[in-house]
């Protein structure tokens, strides 16, 4: 951009304002460049260890705490059902949720920082879903084909609880 292009603007708002605006634009460009370099280069600050990520996430009250969780989205109510749930409690909890009348999330967090969530509603405009999250590697995967029933959601969480891998073998997550 030449001075000839800036001169009419400078006459209207003053030369000082133009220099302030130019300085602001340059500062933003430099800041963006520095952020990009920090994110994409090897010169970025050392990444936190896997253990610190998990510990930090566990400090985020209370949805990352190990245990079985239920969140009624419509009511904004979260509760930890049990810190060490059994398969029976997982099934009972999922069956007790009003999937037709509201939007709910049920998830299980393992002490390792991994979690599997099922949720949604049978309402036609909402539907169901499932998501896997690994806080140690900051990984999130969402199920490609949504669960089709309460029993399907039960099977996903129970398999995840068992650690048998069936939840991921029968359902593709990406």
Secondary structure, DSSP 4 states (H G I P E B T S, - for coil): --HHHHHHHHHHH-HHHHHHHHHHHHHHHHHHHHHHHHHHSTTSPPPPPHHHHHHHHHTSTTTTSSEEEEEETTTTEEEEEETT--HHHHHHHHHHS-TTTS-EEEEEE-TTSEEEEEEEESSTTTEEEEEEEETTTTEEEEBSS---SHHHHHHHHHHHHHT-SHHHHSS-B-
